[in-house]
């Protein structure tokens, strides 16, 4: 499909003046029609709902349009109003939101559903048949595309001088959004706030349409006046703000023009030539008149991420992430460039690999829960935390009903086990699993058993002497923490799901572990997607410290290792400094700023979650996603191996990884050969030693 250009105007106060006749200016109408005749697509983007689609169509009389973005991105329709895509607020989210709004007593609210506005208590009545009163139960009984909230007192609902919604409405809506992951947007009338589903933004809708219709997003132009337009203006090649636009909208734009009542959109379109490129003559256009082009380009983040083979939806996600985190890093180019680099690398490499693996894990998690509904899935942090976040995106209900998170480093499990062993014997001499035994401070051991088991009991574990079923989820490699925990929780059926599993000859129950990307059993060839096409030597090396570190180290998050457990809470502190083992000279300057590195550690996790949300959206709408995940996973696996083997590695993957992984990990010692593992296995203590239960009974 050949790429088309597009004009994407906001409606109210952009192409349609506020007040008066509220009709599109003649100049704007003429220019939109002219560009459509030249095969440029016209796509209005508005907060208006599908319920009033006929009014939108009338506004474009003698112009027409090719598709429309409605409800601030929750709905996309074709030129006849047929639904192309829809995002909705779930009944559970509606129920939580409505109950909180209703409990306030001073906020009127309504929901938009299938062309009807259903109004709650205090919402103004209307003679319009598409607007009617409804009970609270009816309001949240089915999904909806939008909620509307404003102060129930008309006088109280007036805007203050700052142009912000009523403070009380703003406060209560903020609480609703925090609890439900919905999106709030100030609608600009009577202090009204629109609440939409996650992902419902004009930018995300336009990015989807760009893929659907084959639009060249970088040779397209958008017009807007309010914060709901900001990301859309950043996404396109030329974003234009109206003269009376909000401050954030002007900051997001390339150019600022006049107002809608000056027919400013039409004036701007007279000077845009899509055949030459929307940004081709910007310098010459400055100063054409007092209402067009009188501000310099300031696309500080809109042009980022739009190169290469990324699709518009990807660009929209990445720009939104950059905007979210750029204010947290030092305002210097090196820090901003490193933030951009890291977001892009995580999106292109780590995220597809992790999401594809999590999808595979989720299938087995559900099967285990179906077989035994009491099974708890526990994600073991730091590394395993991100897998839990992905699962939560993929299936929020499953996560809520069956999943927990813990942070449990090897040393804390070792402390617990040493305290436990004062009165109990353990099954096996665990060999290499106890390698940190001598590093534990003896003063930390007394009470460690109680502290740790109490903490675990708060997060899905049964009591140590009770039966249960657990799936522990982590990234790699030998499953040290699950092995140590299993010595205490000996009545629990405990499985371990890992991305990479390398069996140790000291593992008492290797059959309970599974590596989803790489599974390396003793005296057997490694299997899994990570070793496809690799030589036997490289297949063994794939589970060694070097490749695994390039996956794990950038995604541990901003908090350091647990230094203990106090009052049921793991003690952790933010770490913004480079790993002491990393040579500073190996690291790009932007990563050396502690504030920047700390922010990047957070944005890395947020990038993975955003990528998972994008894949979830594709799954929900029946769109293909498997090939994208497979290609991204292959890209990640190839880069992991090439970096660790000190071979030519793609940039910027290598640059980003070296801020997190010491170069000493390169060419790290290979895993033992199969023969060596068998020889070690013969020394393993295989006969379990029985020990009394906690109550003293055998």
C-alpha positions in Angstrom: 0.0 0.0 0.0 1.4 3.4 -1.0 1.7 5.9 1.9 -0.8 8.8 2.0 -0.6 12.1 3.8 -3.2 13.3 6.2 -4.7 16.4 7.8 -5.9 15.7 11.3 -7.7 18.7 12.8 -9.2 19.0 16.2 -12.8 20.3 15.9 -13.9 22.7 18.6 -11.8 25.9 18.8 -9.5 24.6 16.0 -11.6 24.4 12.9 -14.9 25.3 14.5 -15.0 28.6 16.5 -16.3 28.7 20.0 -19.6 30.5 20.3 -21.3 32.4 17.5 -22.3 30.4 14.4 -20.0 27.6 15.4 -19.3 26.8 11.7 -16.1 26.0 9.9 -14.7 29.1 8.2 -14.9 29.4 4.4 -11.1 29.4 4.0 -10.6 26.3 6.1 -13.4 24.5 4.2 -11.9 25.5 0.9 -8.4 24.3 1.8 -9.6 21.0 3.3 -11.5 20.3 0.1 -8.5 21.2 -2.1 -6.2 18.9 -0.3 -8.7 16.1 -0.4 -8.9 16.4 -4.2 -5.1 16.0 -4.2 -5.6 12.6 -2.3 -4.6 13.9 1.1 -6.8 12.3 3.8 -8.8 14.4 6.2 -9.3 12.8 9.6 -11.1 15.0 12.3 -10.0 14.1 15.9 -12.4 15.2 18.6 -13.7 14.5 22.1 -17.2 14.3 20.7 -18.9 11.0 20.9 -20.3 8.7 18.2 -23.7 9.6 19.4 -23.5 13.0 17.7 -21.7 11.7 14.5 -24.3 13.3 12.3 -23.4 16.7 13.6 -19.7 16.1 12.8 -20.6 15.0 9.3 -22.7 18.2 8.8 -19.7 20.3 9.9 -17.7 18.9 7.0 -20.4 19.5 4.4 -18.9 20.0 0.9 -15.5 18.8 2.3 -16.0 15.2 3.5 -13.5 13.2 5.5 -12.0 9.7 5.3 -12.3 8.6 9.0 -12.8 10.2 12.3 -11.3 9.8 15.8 -14.0 10.2 18.4 -14.3 10.3 22.2 -10.6 11.4 22.4 -9.5 8.2 20.8 -11.8 5.6 22.3 -13.6 5.2 19.0 -12.5 5.3 15.4 -15.1 5.3 12.6 -15.1 5.5 8.8 -16.7 8.3 6.8 -20.2 6.8 7.3 -19.9 6.3 11.0 -19.2 2.6 10.9 -17.1 1.5 13.8 -13.5 0.6 12.9 -12.0 0.3 16.4 -13.3 0.8 20.0 -11.7 0.9 23.4 -14.0 0.5 26.4 -14.1 0.9 30.2 -14.8 -2.5 31.8 -17.8 -3.0 34.1 -15.5 -3.5 37.0 -13.7 -0.2 36.3 -17.1 1.5 35.9 -18.4 0.1 39.1 -15.3 1.3 41.1 -15.4 4.7 39.5 -19.2 5.3 39.8 -19.3 4.2 43.4 -16.5 6.6 44.3 -18.1 9.5 42.3 -21.5 8.8 43.8 -20.2 8.6 47.4 -18.8 12.1 47.0 -22.3 13.5 46.6 -21.3 16.6 44.7 -20.2 15.2 41.4 -22.6 14.5 38.6 -21.7 11.8 36.2 -22.8 9.9 33.1 -21.5 7.2 30.7 -21.5 7.0 26.9 -22.5 3.5 25.6 -23.5 2.5 22.1 -24.8 5.9 21.0 -26.6 6.7 24.2 -25.7 8.8 27.2 -26.8 7.3 30.4 -27.0 9.8 33.2 -26.6 9.3 36.9 -28.1 11.3 39.8 -27.7 15.1 39.4 -26.8 15.0 35.7 -29.0 17.5 33.8 -32.1 16.1 32.1 -32.5 16.4 28.3 -35.2 16.1 25.7 -32.8 14.4 23.4 -33.9 10.7 23.1 -30.2 9.6 23.1 -29.8 11.1 26.6 -31.7 9.5 29.5 -31.5 8.8 33.2 -30.3 5.4 34.4 -29.8 3.5 37.7 -26.3 3.1 39.1 -26.4 -0.6 38.3 -27.3 0.1 34.7 -24.5 2.6 34.4 -21.9 -0.1 35.2 -23.6 -3.2 33.9 -21.8 -3.2 30.5 -18.7 -1.7 29.0 -18.7 2.0 28.1 -16.5 4.2 25.9 -16.5 7.3 28.2 -17.5 8.6 31.6 -18.3 12.3 32.1 -18.0 14.1 35.5 -18.6 17.6 36.7 -19.8 19.4 39.8 -23.6 18.9 40.3 -24.1 22.6 41.1 -24.0 24.6 37.9 -22.6 27.7 39.6 -19.9 25.7 41.4 -19.0 24.1 38.0 -17.8 27.3 36.5 -14.2 27.4 35.5 -11.8 29.4 37.6 -9.5 32.0 36.1 -6.7 29.4 35.5 -8.9 27.5 33.1 -8.8 24.4 35.2 -11.8 22.2 36.1 -13.5 22.6 39.5 -11.0 21.6 42.2 -13.3 19.1 43.8 -14.1 17.4 40.6 -10.4 17.3 39.6 -9.5 15.8 43.0 -12.1 13.0 43.0 -11.5 12.2 39.3 -7.7 11.9 40.1 -8.5 9.3 42.8 -10.7 7.4 40.3 -8.0 7.4 37.7 -5.4 6.2 40.2 -7.5 3.3 41.2 -8.6 2.2 37.8 -5.8 3.0 35.3 -8.3 5.1 33.2 -7.4 8.4 31.5 -8.9 11.8 32.5 -9.1 14.7 30.1 -10.5 18.2 30.9 -13.2 18.9 28.4 -13.3 22.7 28.7 -16.9 23.2 29.6 -18.5 23.7 33.0 -15.5 22.2 34.7 -16.3 18.9 32.9 -13.8 16.1 32.9 -14.0 13.2 30.5 -12.7 9.8 31.7 -11.7 7.3 29.1 -10.2 3.8 28.8 -6.5 3.2 29.0 -4.9 3.8 25.6 -7.7 6.1 24.5 -5.8 9.1 23.2 -6.0 10.9 19.9 -2.3 10.1 19.3 -2.8 6.4 19.8 -5.9 6.4 17.7 -4.1 8.2 14.9 -1.2 5.8 15.1 -3.6 2.9 14.7 -5.3 4.6 11.7 -1.9 5.3 10.1 -1.2 1.6 10.1 -4.7 0.7 9.0 -4.9 3.2 6.1 -1.2 3.3 5.2 -0.6 6.9 6.3 2.8 8.5 6.2 2.7 10.0 9.7 5.8 12.1 9.2 4.3 13.8 6.1 1.0 14.6 7.9 -0.2 17.7 9.8 -2.4 18.0 12.9 -4.1 21.0 14.5 -5.1 21.3 18.1 -5.8 23.6 21.1 -6.0 21.5 24.2 -3.9 19.0 26.2 -5.8 16.1 24.6 -4.1 17.2 21.3 -0.5 17.4 22.7 0.7 13.9 21.9 -1.0 14.0 18.5 0.9 17.1 17.6 4.1 15.4 18.6 3.4 12.3 16.6 2.9 13.9 13.2 5.5 15.5 11.0 4.0 19.0 11.5 2.1 19.8 14.7 0.3 23.2 14.7 -1.2 24.8 17.8 -3.9 27.4 17.7 -3.2 30.9 19.0 -5.4 30.4 22.1 -4.2 26.9 22.8 -3.1 25.7 26.2 0.5 26.3 27.2 1.3 22.6 27.0 -0.2 22.4 23.5 1.9 25.3 22.3 5.0 23.6 23.7 4.1 20.3 21.9 3.7 22.0 18.6 6.1 23.0 15.8 4.2 26.1 14.9 1.6 28.4 16.4 -1.1 30.1 14.3 -4.1 32.2 14.9 -7.5 31.2 16.3 -10.4 29.4 14.8 -12.5 32.5 14.5 -9.7 33.9 12.3 -10.0 30.9 9.9 -6.3 30.2 10.8 -6.4 26.6 9.8 -7.3 27.5 6.3 -4.6 30.1 6.2 -2.0 27.6 7.3 -3.2 24.9 4.8 -2.7 27.4 2.0 1.1 27.2 2.6 1.5 23.5 3.1 2.6 21.4 0.1 2.4 17.7 0.9 4.3 16.8 -2.3 7.4 18.6 -1.1 6.9 17.5 2.5 5.1 19.2 5.3 8.2 20.7 6.8 9.9 21.5 3.5 9.6 25.4 3.6 9.1 26.2 7.2 11.9 28.7 7.3 10.4 30.6 4.3 7.0 30.5 5.8 7.8 32.2 9.0 6.5 35.7 9.0 3.9 35.1 6.2 1.5 36.9 8.5 1.0 37.7 12.1 -0.9 34.5 12.8 1.2 31.9 11.1 4.6 30.5 11.6 5.8 33.1 14.1 7.4 30.6 16.5 10.5 28.5 15.9 10.4 24.7 15.7 10.5 23.1 19.1 9.9 19.5 18.3 12.2 18.4 21.2 10.7 14.9 21.4 8.1 14.6 18.6 10.8 13.7 16.1 12.3 11.0 18.2 11.6 7.3 17.6 10.1 7.9 14.2 13.0 6.5 12.2 13.7 3.0 11.0 10.9 0.4 10.7 8.8 1.3 13.7 5.1 1.5 13.1 3.1 4.7 14.0 1.6 3.0 17.0 5.1 2.2 18.3 6.2 5.8 17.7 3.2 7.1 19.7 3.9 4.8 22.6 7.6 5.7 22.7 7.0 9.4 22.4 4.6 9.3 25.3 7.1 7.4 27.4 9.9 9.9 26.6 7.6 12.8 27.4 6.7 11.1 30.7 10.3 10.7 31.9 12.3 13.5 30.2 11.6 16.0 33.0 13.2 13.7 35.5 16.6 13.6 33.9 19.2 16.5 33.9 18.3 19.0 31.1 21.4 18.2 29.1 21.6 16.5 25.7 23.7 13.5 26.9 21.1 12.6 29.5 18.1 13.1 27.2 19.9 11.1 24.4 20.6 8.2 26.8 16.9 8.2 28.0 15.8 8.1 24.4 18.4 5.4 23.5 17.4 3.2 26.5 13.6 3.4 25.8 14.2 2.5 22.1 16.5 -0.5 23.0 14.2 -1.9 25.6 11.3 -1.6 23.2 13.0 -3.2 20.2 14.9 -5.9 22.1 14.0 -6.8 25.7 10.2 -6.1 25.5 9.2 -8.5 22.7 11.4 -11.2 24.1 9.9 -10.9 27.6 6.3 -10.5 26.4 6.5 -13.5 24.1 8.0 -15.6 27.0 5.3 -14.3 29.4 2.6 -15.3 27.0 4.0 -18.9 27.0 4.2 -18.9 30.8 0.7 -17.6 31.2 -0.8 -20.6 29.3 0.9 -23.0 31.8 0.0 -20.9 34.8 -3.7 -21.1 33.8 -3.5 -24.8 33.2 -2.0 -25.3 36.7 -4.7 -23.2 38.3 -7.4 -25.0 36.5 -6.0 -28.3 37.8 -5.6 -27.0 41.3 -7.5 -23.7 42.0 -5.5 -23.2 45.2 -2.3 -22.7 43.3 -0.6 -19.3 43.8 1.8 -17.8 41.2 4.5 -15.8 43.0 6.9 -13.6 41.0 10.3 -13.4 42.6 11.9 -10.0 42.5 13.9 -8.1 41.7 14.3 -9.7 38.3 11.0 -11.6 38.2 8.9 -8.5 39.0 8.7 -7.4 35.4 7.2 -10.7 34.4 4.4 -10.1 36.9 3.8 -6.7 35.5 3.5 -8.2 32.0 1.1 -10.9 33.2 -1.0 -8.2 34.9 -1.3 -6.4 31.6 -2.1 -9.6 29.6 -4.7 -10.9 32.0 -5.6 -8.5 34.8 -8.3 -10.8 36.3 -6.0 -13.8 36.5 -3.3 -11.7 38.0 -5.6 -10.3 40.6 -7.1 -13.7 41.6 -4.0 -15.9 41.5 -0.7 -13.9 41.6 1.5 -12.3 44.2 4.9 -10.6 44.3 7.9 -11.0 46.6 11.4 -9.6 46.7 13.7 -12.4 47.9 17.5 -12.4 47.2 19.6 -15.5 47.7 21.2 -14.1 50.9 17.9 -13.5 52.6 16.8 -17.1 51.8 20.2 -18.3 53.1 19.6 -16.4 56.4 16.2 -18.0 56.8 17.6 -21.5 56.1 20.5 -21.1 58.6 18.0 -20.0 61.3 15.8 -22.9 60.4 18.6 -25.4 60.6 19.2 -24.7 64.2 16.3 -27.0 65.0 15.7 -28.9 61.8 17.7 -30.9 59.3 17.4 -30.3 55.6 16.9 -32.7 52.8 20.1 -32.3 50.9 23.6 -31.0 51.0 22.8 -28.3 48.4 26.4 -27.7 47.3 26.6 -24.6 45.0 23.2 -23.4 46.1 24.7 -22.5 49.5 27.6 -20.5 48.1 26.6 -17.4 50.1 26.5 -19.3 53.4 29.8 -17.9 54.5 28.8 -14.3 53.5 25.9 -14.1 56.0 26.5 -12.1 59.1 25.8 -14.4 62.1 24.1 -11.5 63.9 21.4 -11.5 61.1 20.5 -15.1 61.5 18.5 -15.2 64.8 14.9 -14.6 64.0 15.4 -14.7 60.2 13.1 -17.7 59.9 10.2 -16.0 61.5 10.8 -12.7 59.7 11.0 -14.3 56.3 8.1 -16.8 56.7 5.8 -14.0 58.0 6.7 -11.9 55.0 6.1 -14.8 52.6 2.8 -15.6 54.3 1.6 -12.0 53.5 2.3 -12.8 49.8 0.7 -16.1 49.0 2.8 -18.7 50.8 1.2 -21.2 53.2 2.6 -21.7 56.6 5.9 -23.8 56.5 4.3 -26.9 57.9 1.1 -26.8 55.7 0.5 -28.2 52.2 0.0 -25.9 49.3 0.7 -25.3 45.6 3.1 -22.6 44.4 4.6 -21.5 41.0 7.6 -19.3 41.6 8.5 -17.2 38.6 11.9 -15.7 37.9 14.2 -14.9 35.0 17.1 -17.3 35.5 19.1 -19.5 36.0 19.6 -22.3 38.5 16.6 -21.5 40.7 18.6 -20.9 43.8 15.9 -19.1 45.8 13.2 -21.8 45.1 15.7 -24.5 46.0 16.5 -22.9 49.3 12.8 -22.2 50.1 11.8 -25.7 49.3 13.9 -27.0 52.2 11.6 -25.1 54.5 8.3 -25.5 52.6 8.7 -29.2 52.2 4.9 -29.9 52.1 4.3 -27.5 49.3 4.1 -28.6 45.7 6.6 -26.0 44.3 7.2 -25.4 40.6 9.6 -22.9 39.1 9.1 -21.1 35.8 12.2 -19.4 34.5 13.2 -17.7 31.2 16.5 -19.5 31.3 17.1 -22.7 33.3 20.5 -24.3 33.7 20.3 -27.4 35.8 22.7 -27.8 38.7 23.9 -31.3 39.8 23.1 -30.2 43.3 19.4 -29.6 42.5 17.2 -32.0 44.4 14.2 -31.6 42.2 15.2 -30.4 38.7 12.1 -31.9 37.2 10.0 -29.2 38.9 11.7 -26.4 36.9 11.2 -25.2 33.4 13.1 -22.8 31.3 10.8 -21.2 28.7 13.5 -19.7 26.4 16.3 -22.0 27.3 16.1 -25.3 29.2 19.5 -26.9 29.9 19.3 -30.3 31.6 22.3 -32.3 32.8 23.8 -34.5 30.1 21.3 -33.3 27.5 21.4 -30.8 24.7 19.9 -27.4 25.6 16.5 -26.7 24.1 14.3 -23.7 23.6 14.1 -20.7 21.3 17.4 -19.2 22.5 19.4 -22.1 21.1 17.6 -22.5 17.7 20.3 -22.6 15.0 23.2 -22.4 17.4 26.2 -24.7 17.5 26.3 -27.1 20.6 29.0 -24.9 22.1 27.1 -21.7 21.6 23.9 -23.4 22.9 25.8 -24.2 26.2 27.1 -20.7 26.3 23.7 -19.1 26.0 22.8 -19.9 29.6 26.1 -18.5 30.9 26.4 -15.2 32.9 27.2 -12.9 29.9 24.1 -13.4 27.7 21.8 -13.6 30.7 23.2 -10.4 32.2 22.3 -8.4 29.1 18.7 -9.4 29.7 18.5 -9.1 33.5 20.6 -6.1 34.5 18.7 -3.4 32.6 15.4 -4.5 34.0 16.0 -4.9 37.8 14.4 -1.5 38.5 15.6 1.5 40.5 15.9 -0.3 43.9 19.0 -2.1 45.1 19.4 -5.5 46.7 17.4 -6.2 49.8 19.4 -5.6 52.9 17.0 -7.2 55.3 13.3 -7.6 56.2 11.8 -5.3 58.8 8.1 -5.4 59.9 7.2 -7.5 56.9 8.8 -5.2 54.4 12.0 -5.8 52.4 14.5 -3.0 53.0 15.7 -1.5 49.7 17.1 1.8 48.6 17.3 3.6 45.2 20.6 3.1 43.4 21.5 5.7 40.8 25.2 4.9 40.6 26.8 2.7 38.1 27.7 -0.9 39.2 31.2 -0.5 40.8 32.4 -3.3 38.4 31.6 -1.2 35.4 34.4 0.9 33.9 33.2 4.5 33.6 35.0 4.9 30.4 32.9 2.1 28.8 29.7 4.1 29.5 28.1 6.8 27.5 28.1 10.2 29.4 24.3 10.4 29.7 24.2 7.2 31.8 26.7 8.6 34.3 24.3 11.1 35.8 22.8 9.5 38.9 19.4 11.1 38.3 19.4 10.1 34.7 20.4 6.5 35.5 17.8 6.2 38.2 15.1 7.5 35.8 16.2 5.2 33.0 15.9 2.2 35.4 12.3 3.2 35.9 11.6 4.0 32.3 13.0 0.6 31.2 10.3 -1.1 33.2 7.6 1.3 32.0 8.7 0.7 28.4 8.2 -3.1 28.8 4.7 -2.6 30.4 3.7 -0.2 27.5 4.9 -2.7 24.9 2.9 -5.4 26.7 -0.2 -3.1 26.6 0.3 -2.6 22.8 0.4 -6.4 22.3 -2.6 -6.8 24.5 -4.5 -4.3 22.4 -3.6 -6.3 19.3 -4.8 -9.5 20.9 -8.1 -7.9 22.0 -8.8 -6.7 18.5 -7.8 -9.8 16.7 -4.8 -8.2 15.1 -1.7 -10.2 14.3 1.1 -10.0 16.8 3.0 -13.3 16.8 5.4 -12.4 14.0 6.4 -9.1 15.6 7.1 -10.9 18.9 9.1 -13.7 17.2 11.2 -11.2 15.2 11.9 -9.1 18.3 12.8 -12.1 20.3 15.2 -13.3 17.7 16.7 -9.8 17.5 17.2 -9.8 21.3 18.7 -13.3 21.4 21.2 -12.6 18.6 22.3 -9.3 20.4 22.7 -11.1 23.7 25.0 -13.7 22.2 27.0 -11.3 20.1 27.6 -8.8 22.9 28.6 -11.6 25.4 31.0 -13.2 22.9 32.6 -9.8 22.2 31.5 -9.9 18.6 30.1 -7.0 16.5 26.8 -6.0 18.2 24.1 -3.6 17.0 24.1 -0.1 18.3 22.5 1.3 20.4 22.0 -2.1 22.1 25.7 -2.4 23.0 25.9 1.2 24.3 22.8 0.8 26.5 23.9 -2.6 27.9 27.3 -1.4 28.8 25.7 1.0 31.3 24.3 -1.9 33.2 26.6 -4.9 32.6 30.4 -5.0 33.3 32.4 -5.8 30.2 34.1 -8.5 32.3 30.9 -10.5 31.6 32.0 -10.8 28.0 33.6 -14.1 27.3 32.8 -15.3 30.8 33.6 -18.9 31.5 31.4 -21.3 29.6 29.0 -23.6 31.3 30.5 -26.9 32.2 30.4 -29.6 29.6 27.8 -32.4 29.8 30.5 -34.8 30.9 31.7 -32.5 33.6 28.1 -32.1 34.9 27.6 -35.9 35.0 30.9 -36.3 36.9 29.7 -33.7 39.5 26.2 -35.3 39.6 27.7 -38.6 40.9 28.9 -36.8 44.0 25.4 -35.4 44.8 23.7 -36.6 48.0 20.6 -38.2 46.6 19.1 -39.9 49.6 16.8 -37.4 51.5 17.3 -37.1 55.2 14.0 -37.0 57.1 13.6 -34.2 59.6 10.9 -33.4 62.2 8.0 -31.1 61.4 8.0 -27.7 63.1 5.7 -29.0 65.9 8.1 -31.7 66.7 6.1 -34.5 65.1 7.8 -36.7 62.5 
